[in-house]
C-alpha cells in the first residue's frame, strides 16, 4: 500500500491538480486590486515548471513508440 502513495502515476495526478489550481488562481488574480505583478510572475513561473515536470513524467511513463 505504501508503494501506491509514492507511485509515479499518483505523483502525476498530484502535479496535474496543482497545475489546475494555479490556473484558476492566475485567472482570478488580475481581478484583485491592487495588482501584484511579482506574485503573478511567480505563480506563472511555478505553473510553467509544473508543466515541464508533468511532461517529463508523462514521457517516462509512456512506453516508447515502435519505429
VEXTIMAR-574050 format. One record per atom (N, C-alpha, C): atom name; residue number from 1; x, z, y. Coordinates in Angstrom, 2 decimals. Layout:
BEGIN
<site><atom>CA</atom><seq>NUM</seq><X>X</X><Z>Z</Z><Y>Y</Y></site>
...
//
This chain:
BEGIN
<site><atom>N</atom><seq>1</seq><X>0.82</X><Z>0.00</Z><Y>-1.19</Y></site>
<site><atom>CA</atom><seq>1</seq><X>0.00</X><Z>0.00</Z><Y>0.00</Y></site>
<site><atom>C</atom><seq>1</seq><X>0.87</X><Z>0.00</Z><Y>1.25</Y></site>
<site><atom>N</atom><seq>2</seq><X>1.98</X><Z>0.71</Z><Y>1.23</Y></site>
<site><atom>CA</atom><seq>2</seq><X>2.87</X><Z>0.77</Z><Y>2.38</Y></site>
<site><atom>C</atom><seq>2</seq><X>3.44</X><Z>-0.61</Z><Y>2.71</Y></site>
<site><atom>N</atom><seq>3</seq><X>3.63</X><Z>-1.45</Z><Y>1.68</Y></site>
<site><atom>CA</atom><seq>3</seq><X>4.13</X><Z>-2.79</Z><Y>1.91</Y></site>
<site><atom>C</atom><seq>3</seq><X>3.15</X><Z>-3.61</Z><Y>2.74</Y></site>
<site><atom>N</atom><seq>4</seq><X>1.87</X><Z>-3.39</Z><Y>2.53</Y></site>
<site><atom>CA</atom><seq>4</seq><X>0.84</X><Z>-4.12</Z><Y>3.25</Y></site>
<site><atom>C</atom><seq>4</seq><X>0.86</X><Z>-3.79</Z><Y>4.75</Y></site>
<site><atom>N</atom><seq>5</seq><X>1.24</X><Z>-2.57</Z><Y>5.11</Y></site>
<site><atom>CA</atom><seq>5</seq><X>1.28</X><Z>-2.16</Z><Y>6.50</Y></site>
<site><atom>C</atom><seq>5</seq><X>2.39</X><Z>-2.86</Z><Y>7.27</Y></site>
<site><atom>N</atom><seq>6</seq><X>3.42</X><Z>-3.28</Z><Y>6.57</Y></site>
<site><atom>CA</atom><seq>6</seq><X>4.57</X><Z>-3.89</Z><Y>7.22</Y></site>
<site><atom>C</atom><seq>6</seq><X>4.77</X><Z>-5.34</Z><Y>6.79</Y></site>
<site><atom>N</atom><seq>7</seq><X>3.74</X><Z>-5.97</Z><Y>6.29</Y></site>
<site><atom>CA</atom><seq>7</seq><X>3.87</X><Z>-7.35</Z><Y>5.81</Y></site>
<site><atom>C</atom><seq>7</seq><X>3.96</X><Z>-8.30</Z><Y>7.01</Y></site>
<site><atom>N</atom><seq>8</seq><X>4.62</X><Z>-9.43</Z><Y>6.82</Y></site>
<site><atom>CA</atom><seq>8</seq><X>4.72</X><Z>-10.43</Z><Y>7.90</Y></site>
<site><atom>C</atom><seq>8</seq><X>3.34</X><Z>-10.94</Z><Y>8.35</Y></site>
<site><atom>N</atom><seq>9</seq><X>2.40</X><Z>-11.04</Z><Y>7.42</Y></site>
<site><atom>CA</atom><seq>9</seq><X>1.06</X><Z>-11.50</Z><Y>7.78</Y></site>
<site><atom>C</atom><seq>9</seq><X>0.39</X><Z>-10.51</Z><Y>8.72</Y></site>
<site><atom>N</atom><seq>10</seq><X>0.55</X><Z>-9.22</Z><Y>8.43</Y></site>
<site><atom>CA</atom><seq>10</seq><X>-0.05</X><Z>-8.20</Z><Y>9.29</Y></site>
<site><atom>C</atom><seq>10</seq><X>0.61</X><Z>-8.21</Z><Y>10.66</Y></site>
<site><atom>N</atom><seq>11</seq><X>1.92</X><Z>-8.37</Z><Y>10.69</Y></site>
<site><atom>CA</atom><seq>11</seq><X>2.65</X><Z>-8.44</Z><Y>11.96</Y></site>
<site><atom>C</atom><seq>11</seq><X>2.17</X><Z>-9.63</Z><Y>12.78</Y></site>
<site><atom>N</atom><seq>12</seq><X>1.91</X><Z>-10.75</Z><Y>12.13</Y></site>
<site><atom>CA</atom><seq>12</seq><X>1.43</X><Z>-11.93</Z><Y>12.81</Y></site>
<site><atom>C</atom><seq>12</seq><X>0.06</X><Z>-11.68</Z><Y>13.44</Y></site>
<site><atom>N</atom><seq>13</seq><X>-0.81</X><Z>-11.01</Z><Y>12.71</Y></site>
<site><atom>CA</atom><seq>13</seq><X>-2.13</X><Z>-10.68</Z><Y>13.23</Y></site>
<site><atom>C</atom><seq>13</seq><X>-2.02</X><Z>-9.76</Z><Y>14.44</Y></site>
<site><atom>N</atom><seq>14</seq><X>-1.15</X><Z>-8.75</Z><Y>14.36</Y></site>
<site><atom>CA</atom><seq>14</seq><X>-0.96</X><Z>-7.82</Z><Y>15.47</Y></site>
<site><atom>C</atom><seq>14</seq><X>-0.43</X><Z>-8.55</Z><Y>16.71</Y></site>
<site><atom>N</atom><seq>15</seq><X>0.51</X><Z>-9.48</Z><Y>16.51</Y></site>
<site><atom>CA</atom><seq>15</seq><X>1.06</X><Z>-10.24</Z><Y>17.63</Y></site>
<site><atom>C</atom><seq>15</seq><X>-0.01</X><Z>-11.12</Z><Y>18.27</Y></site>
<site><atom>N</atom><seq>16</seq><X>-0.84</X><Z>-11.74</Z><Y>17.45</Y></site>
<site><atom>CA</atom><seq>16</seq><X>-1.92</X><Z>-12.58</Z><Y>17.99</Y></site>
<site><atom>C</atom><seq>16</seq><X>-2.93</X><Z>-11.77</Z><Y>18.78</Y></site>
<site><atom>N</atom><seq>17</seq><X>-3.22</X><Z>-10.57</Z><Y>18.31</Y></site>
<site><atom>CA</atom><seq>17</seq><X>-4.15</X><Z>-9.69</Z><Y>19.04</Y></site>
<site><atom>C</atom><seq>17</seq><X>-3.55</X><Z>-9.29</Z><Y>20.38</Y></site>
<site><atom>N</atom><seq>18</seq><X>-2.28</X><Z>-8.91</Z><Y>20.37</Y></site>
<site><atom>CA</atom><seq>18</seq><X>-1.61</X><Z>-8.54</Z><Y>21.62</Y></site>
<site><atom>C</atom><seq>18</seq><X>-1.58</X><Z>-9.72</Z><Y>22.59</Y></site>
<site><atom>N</atom><seq>19</seq><X>-1.32</X><Z>-10.92</Z><Y>22.08</Y></site>
<site><atom>CA</atom><seq>19</seq><X>-1.30</X><Z>-12.12</Z><Y>22.91</Y></site>
<site><atom>C</atom><seq>19</seq><X>-2.67</X><Z>-12.37</Z><Y>23.53</Y></site>
<site><atom>N</atom><seq>20</seq><X>-3.72</X><Z>-12.22</Z><Y>22.75</Y></site>
<site><atom>CA</atom><seq>20</seq><X>-5.08</X><Z>-12.41</Z><Y>23.26</Y></site>
<site><atom>C</atom><seq>20</seq><X>-5.42</X><Z>-11.36</Z><Y>24.31</Y></site>
<site><atom>N</atom><seq>21</seq><X>-4.99</X><Z>-10.13</Z><Y>24.09</Y></site>
<site><atom>CA</atom><seq>21</seq><X>-5.22</X><Z>-9.06</Z><Y>25.07</Y></site>
<site><atom>C</atom><seq>21</seq><X>-4.53</X><Z>-9.38</Z><Y>26.39</Y></site>
<site><atom>N</atom><seq>22</seq><X>-3.29</X><Z>-9.88</Z><Y>26.30</Y></site>
<site><atom>CA</atom><seq>22</seq><X>-2.57</X><Z>-10.25</Z><Y>27.52</Y></site>
<site><atom>C</atom><seq>22</seq><X>-3.25</X><Z>-11.41</Z><Y>28.23</Y></site>
<site><atom>N</atom><seq>23</seq><X>-3.75</X><Z>-12.38</Z><Y>27.47</Y></site>
<site><atom>CA</atom><seq>23</seq><X>-4.50</X><Z>-13.49</Z><Y>28.07</Y></site>
<site><atom>C</atom><seq>23</seq><X>-5.67</X><Z>-12.97</Z><Y>28.91</Y></site>
<site><atom>N</atom><seq>24</seq><X>-6.42</X><Z>-12.06</Z><Y>28.33</Y></site>
<site><atom>CA</atom><seq>24</seq><X>-7.57</X><Z>-11.50</Z><Y>29.04</Y></site>
<site><atom>C</atom><seq>24</seq><X>-7.15</X><Z>-10.74</Z><Y>30.28</Y></site>
<site><atom>N</atom><seq>25</seq><X>-6.11</X><Z>-9.95</Z><Y>30.14</Y></site>
<site><atom>CA</atom><seq>25</seq><X>-5.61</X><Z>-9.16</Z><Y>31.27</Y></site>
<site><atom>C</atom><seq>25</seq><X>-5.10</X><Z>-10.05</Z><Y>32.39</Y></site>
<site><atom>N</atom><seq>26</seq><X>-4.37</X><Z>-11.09</Z><Y>32.04</Y></site>
<site><atom>CA</atom><seq>26</seq><X>-3.84</X><Z>-12.02</Z><Y>33.04</Y></site>
<site><atom>C</atom><seq>26</seq><X>-4.98</X><Z>-12.76</Z><Y>33.74</Y></site>
<site><atom>N</atom><seq>27</seq><X>-6.01</X><Z>-13.13</Z><Y>33.00</Y></site>
<site><atom>CA</atom><seq>27</seq><X>-7.16</X><Z>-13.82</Z><Y>33.60</Y></site>
<site><atom>C</atom><seq>27</seq><X>-7.89</X><Z>-12.92</Z><Y>34.59</Y></site>
<site><atom>N</atom><seq>28</seq><X>-7.97</X><Z>-11.64</Z><Y>34.31</Y></site>
<site><atom>CA</atom><seq>28</seq><X>-8.69</X><Z>-10.71</Z><Y>35.18</Y></site>
<site><atom>C</atom><seq>28</seq><X>-7.84</X><Z>-10.20</Z><Y>36.33</Y></site>
<site><atom>N</atom><seq>29</seq><X>-6.54</X><Z>-10.25</Z><Y>36.20</Y></site>
<site><atom>CA</atom><seq>29</seq><X>-5.66</X><Z>-9.64</Z><Y>37.20</Y></site>
<site><atom>C</atom><seq>29</seq><X>-5.80</X><Z>-10.24</Z><Y>38.60</Y></site>
<site><atom>N</atom><seq>30</seq><X>-5.87</X><Z>-11.56</Z><Y>38.76</Y></site>
<site><atom>CA</atom><seq>30</seq><X>-5.99</X><Z>-12.10</Z><Y>40.12</Y></site>
<site><atom>C</atom><seq>30</seq><X>-7.27</X><Z>-11.68</Z><Y>40.84</Y></site>
<site><atom>N</atom><seq>31</seq><X>-8.24</X><Z>-11.17</Z><Y>40.11</Y></site>
<site><atom>CA</atom><seq>31</seq><X>-9.47</X><Z>-10.72</Z><Y>40.74</Y></site>
<site><atom>C</atom><seq>31</seq><X>-9.28</X><Z>-9.40</Z><Y>41.48</Y></site>
<site><atom>N</atom><seq>32</seq><X>-8.24</X><Z>-8.65</Z><Y>41.08</Y></site>
<site><atom>CA</atom><seq>32</seq><X>-7.97</X><Z>-7.37</Z><Y>41.73</Y></site>
<site><atom>C</atom><seq>32</seq><X>-7.25</X><Z>-7.60</Z><Y>43.05</Y></site>
<site><atom>N</atom><seq>33</seq><X>-7.58</X><Z>-6.79</Z><Y>44.03</Y></site>
<site><atom>CA</atom><seq>33</seq><X>-6.89</X><Z>-6.85</Z><Y>45.31</Y></site>
<site><atom>C</atom><seq>33</seq><X>-6.23</X><Z>-5.51</Z><Y>45.57</Y></site>
<site><atom>N</atom><seq>34</seq><X>-5.07</X><Z>-5.41</Z><Y>46.09</Y></site>
<site><atom>CA</atom><seq>34</seq><X>-4.14</X><Z>-6.49</Z><Y>46.39</Y></site>
<site><atom>C</atom><seq>34</seq><X>-3.49</X><Z>-7.01</Z><Y>45.11</Y></site>
<site><atom>N</atom><seq>35</seq><X>-3.04</X><Z>-8.23</Z><Y>45.18</Y></site>
<site><atom>CA</atom><seq>35</seq><X>-2.44</X><Z>-8.88</Z><Y>44.01</Y></site>
<site><atom>C</atom><seq>35</seq><X>-1.01</X><Z>-8.36</Z><Y>43.80</Y></site>
<site><atom>N</atom><seq>36</seq><X>-0.70</X><Z>-8.04</Z><Y>42.58</Y></site>
<site><atom>CA</atom><seq>36</seq><X>0.63</X><Z>-7.54</Z><Y>42.24</Y></site>
<site><atom>C</atom><seq>36</seq><X>1.38</X><Z>-8.66</Z><Y>41.51</Y></site>
<site><atom>N</atom><seq>37</seq><X>2.12</X><Z>-9.45</Z><Y>42.28</Y></site>
<site><atom>CA</atom><seq>37</seq><X>2.81</X><Z>-10.62</Z><Y>41.72</Y></site>
<site><atom>C</atom><seq>37</seq><X>3.86</X><Z>-10.24</Z><Y>40.70</Y></site>
<site><atom>N</atom><seq>38</seq><X>4.57</X><Z>-9.15</Z><Y>40.93</Y></site>
<site><atom>CA</atom><seq>38</seq><X>5.61</X><Z>-8.74</Z><Y>39.99</Y></site>
<site><atom>C</atom><seq>38</seq><X>5.01</X><Z>-8.36</Z><Y>38.64</Y></site>
<site><atom>N</atom><seq>39</seq><X>3.94</X><Z>-7.60</Z><Y>38.66</Y></site>
<site><atom>CA</atom><seq>39</seq><X>3.27</X><Z>-7.21</Z><Y>37.41</Y></site>
<site><atom>C</atom><seq>39</seq><X>2.72</X><Z>-8.44</Z><Y>36.69</Y></site>
<site><atom>N</atom><seq>40</seq><X>2.16</X><Z>-9.38</Z><Y>37.44</Y></site>
<site><atom>CA</atom><seq>40</seq><X>1.62</X><Z>-10.60</Z><Y>36.85</Y></site>
<site><atom>C</atom><seq>40</seq><X>2.73</X><Z>-11.41</Z><Y>36.19</Y></site>
<site><atom>N</atom><seq>41</seq><X>3.88</X><Z>-11.54</Z><Y>36.85</Y></site>
<site><atom>CA</atom><seq>41</seq><X>5.00</X><Z>-12.27</Z><Y>36.27</Y></site>
<site><atom>C</atom><seq>41</seq><X>5.50</X><Z>-11.60</Z><Y>35.00</Y></site>
<site><atom>N</atom><seq>42</seq><X>5.54</X><Z>-10.28</Z><Y>35.00</Y></site>
<site><atom>CA</atom><seq>42</seq><X>5.99</X><Z>-9.55</Z><Y>33.80</Y></site>
<site><atom>C</atom><seq>42</seq><X>5.03</X><Z>-9.75</Z><Y>32.64</Y></site>
<site><atom>N</atom><seq>43</seq><X>3.74</X><Z>-9.72</Z><Y>32.92</Y></site>
<site><atom>CA</atom><seq>43</seq><X>2.75</X><Z>-9.95</Z><Y>31.86</Y></site>
<site><atom>C</atom><seq>43</seq><X>2.86</X><Z>-11.36</Z><Y>31.30</Y></site>
<site><atom>N</atom><seq>44</seq><X>3.05</X><Z>-12.33</Z><Y>32.18</Y></site>
<site><atom>CA</atom><seq>44</seq><X>3.19</X><Z>-13.72</Z><Y>31.72</Y></site>
<site><atom>C</atom><seq>44</seq><X>4.46</X><Z>-13.91</Z><Y>30.90</Y></site>
<site><atom>N</atom><seq>45</seq><X>5.53</X><Z>-13.24</Z><Y>31.29</Y></site>
<site><atom>CA</atom><seq>45</seq><X>6.78</X><Z>-13.32</Z><Y>30.54</Y></site>
<site><atom>C</atom><seq>45</seq><X>6.62</X><Z>-12.69</Z><Y>29.16</Y></site>
<site><atom>N</atom><seq>46</seq><X>5.93</X><Z>-11.57</Z><Y>29.09</Y></site>
<site><atom>CA</atom><seq>46</seq><X>5.67</X><Z>-10.91</Z><Y>27.80</Y></site>
<site><atom>C</atom><seq>46</seq><X>4.80</X><Z>-11.80</Z><Y>26.91</Y></site>
<site><atom>N</atom><seq>47</seq><X>3.80</X><Z>-12.44</Z><Y>27.52</Y></site>
<site><atom>CA</atom><seq>47</seq><X>2.92</X><Z>-13.33</Z><Y>26.76</Y></site>
<site><atom>C</atom><seq>47</seq><X>3.70</X><Z>-14.52</Z><Y>26.19</Y></site>
<site><atom>N</atom><seq>48</seq><X>4.61</X><Z>-15.07</Z><Y>26.99</Y></site>
<site><atom>CA</atom><seq>48</seq><X>5.44</X><Z>-16.18</Z><Y>26.54</Y></site>
<site><atom>C</atom><seq>48</seq><X>6.36</X><Z>-15.74</Z><Y>25.40</Y></site>
<site><atom>N</atom><seq>49</seq><X>6.92</X><Z>-14.56</Z><Y>25.51</Y></site>
<site><atom>CA</atom><seq>49</seq><X>7.77</X><Z>-14.02</Z><Y>24.44</Y></site>
<site><atom>C</atom><seq>49</seq><X>6.96</X><Z>-13.84</Z><Y>23.16</Y></site>
<site><atom>N</atom><seq>50</seq><X>5.76</X><Z>-13.34</Z><Y>23.29</Y></site>
<site><atom>CA</atom><seq>50</seq><X>4.89</X><Z>-13.18</Z><Y>22.12</Y></site>
<site><atom>C</atom><seq>50</seq><X>4.58</X><Z>-14.52</Z><Y>21.48</Y></site>
<site><atom>N</atom><seq>51</seq><X>4.30</X><Z>-15.52</Z><Y>22.31</Y></site>
<site><atom>CA</atom><seq>51</seq><X>4.01</X><Z>-16.85</Z><Y>21.78</Y></site>
<site><atom>C</atom><seq>51</seq><X>5.19</X><Z>-17.40</Z><Y>20.98</Y></site>
<site><atom>N</atom><seq>52</seq><X>6.39</X><Z>-17.21</Z><Y>21.50</Y></site>
<site><atom>CA</atom><seq>52</seq><X>7.58</X><Z>-17.67</Z><Y>20.79</Y></site>
<site><atom>C</atom><seq>52</seq><X>7.78</X><Z>-16.91</Z><Y>19.48</Y></site>
<site><atom>N</atom><seq>53</seq><X>7.55</X><Z>-15.60</Z><Y>19.51</Y></site>
<site><atom>CA</atom><seq>53</seq><X>7.69</X><Z>-14.79</Z><Y>18.30</Y></site>
<site><atom>C</atom><seq>53</seq><X>6.66</X><Z>-15.20</Z><Y>17.26</Y></site>
<site><atom>N</atom><seq>54</seq><X>5.43</X><Z>-15.46</Z><Y>17.69</Y></site>
<site><atom>CA</atom><seq>54</seq><X>4.38</X><Z>-15.91</Z><Y>16.78</Y></site>
<site><atom>C</atom><seq>54</seq><X>4.76</X><Z>-17.24</Z><Y>16.15</Y></site>
<site><atom>N</atom><seq>55</seq><X>5.25</X><Z>-18.17</Z><Y>16.95</Y></site>
<site><atom>CA</atom><seq>55</seq><X>5.64</X><Z>-19.48</Z><Y>16.42</Y></site>
<site><atom>C</atom><seq>55</seq><X>6.76</X><Z>-19.36</Z><Y>15.41</Y></site>
<site><atom>N</atom><seq>56</seq><X>7.74</X><Z>-18.51</Z><Y>15.68</Y></site>
<site><atom>CA</atom><seq>56</seq><X>8.85</X><Z>-18.30</Z><Y>14.76</Y></site>
<site><atom>C</atom><seq>56</seq><X>8.36</X><Z>-17.70</Z><Y>13.45</Y></site>
<site><atom>N</atom><seq>57</seq><X>7.50</X><Z>-16.70</Z><Y>13.54</Y></site>
<site><atom>CA</atom><seq>57</seq><X>6.98</X><Z>-16.05</Z><Y>12.33</Y></site>
<site><atom>C</atom><seq>57</seq><X>6.11</X><Z>-17.01</Z><Y>11.53</Y></site>
<site><atom>N</atom><seq>58</seq><X>5.30</X><Z>-17.81</Z><Y>12.20</Y></site>
<site><atom>CA</atom><seq>58</seq><X>4.47</X><Z>-18.80</Z><Y>11.50</Y></site>
<site><atom>C</atom><seq>58</seq><X>5.35</X><Z>-19.82</Z><Y>10.78</Y></site>
<site><atom>N</atom><seq>59</seq><X>6.44</X><Z>-20.23</Z><Y>11.41</Y></site>
<site><atom>CA</atom><seq>59</seq><X>7.34</X><Z>-21.20</Z><Y>10.78</Y></site>
<site><atom>C</atom><seq>59</seq><X>7.99</X><Z>-20.61</Z><Y>9.53</Y></site>
<site><atom>N</atom><seq>60</seq><X>8.32</X><Z>-19.33</Z><Y>9.57</Y></site>
<site><atom>CA</atom><seq>60</seq><X>8.92</X><Z>-18.68</Z><Y>8.40</Y></site>
<site><atom>C</atom><seq>60</seq><X>7.90</X><Z>-18.49</Z><Y>7.28</Y></site>
<site><atom>N</atom><seq>61</seq><X>6.64</X><Z>-18.28</Z><Y>7.63</Y></site>
<site><atom>CA</atom><seq>61</seq><X>5.62</X><Z>-18.01</Z><Y>6.61</Y></site>
<site><atom>C</atom><seq>61</seq><X>5.06</X><Z>-19.28</Z><Y>5.98</Y></site>
<site><atom>N</atom><seq>62</seq><X>5.08</X><Z>-20.38</Z><Y>6.73</Y></site>
<site><atom>CA</atom><seq>62</seq><X>4.51</X><Z>-21.60</Z><Y>6.17</Y></site>
<site><atom>C</atom><seq>62</seq><X>5.56</X><Z>-22.28</Z><Y>5.28</Y></site>
<site><atom>N</atom><seq>63</seq><X>5.12</X><Z>-22.81</Z><Y>4.15</Y></site>
<site><atom>CA</atom><seq>63</seq><X>6.08</X><Z>-23.48</Z><Y>3.25</Y></site>
<site><atom>C</atom><seq>63</seq><X>6.57</X><Z>-24.78</Z><Y>3.88</Y></site>
<site><atom>N</atom><seq>64</seq><X>7.80</X><Z>-25.15</Z><Y>3.57</Y></site>
<site><atom>CA</atom><seq>64</seq><X>8.33</X><Z>-26.40</Z><Y>4.14</Y></site>
<site><atom>C</atom><seq>64</seq><X>7.58</X><Z>-27.61</Z><Y>3.58</Y></site>
<site><atom>N</atom><seq>65</seq><X>7.37</X><Z>-28.59</Z><Y>4.44</Y></site>
<site><atom>CA</atom><seq>65</seq><X>6.66</X><Z>-29.79</Z><Y>4.01</Y></site>
<site><atom>C</atom><seq>65</seq><X>7.61</X><Z>-30.70</Z><Y>3.24</Y></site>
<site><atom>N</atom><seq>66</seq><X>7.11</X><Z>-31.33</Z><Y>2.20</Y></site>
<site><atom>CA</atom><seq>66</seq><X>7.97</X><Z>-32.24</Z><Y>1.45</Y></site>
<site><atom>C</atom><seq>66</seq><X>8.33</X><Z>-33.47</Z><Y>2.29</Y></site>
<site><atom>N</atom><seq>67</seq><X>9.51</X><Z>-33.96</Z><Y>2.07</Y></site>
<site><atom>CA</atom><seq>67</seq><X>9.99</X><Z>-35.12</Z><Y>2.86</Y></site>
<site><atom>C</atom><seq>67</seq><X>9.36</X><Z>-36.40</Z><Y>2.40</Y></site>
//
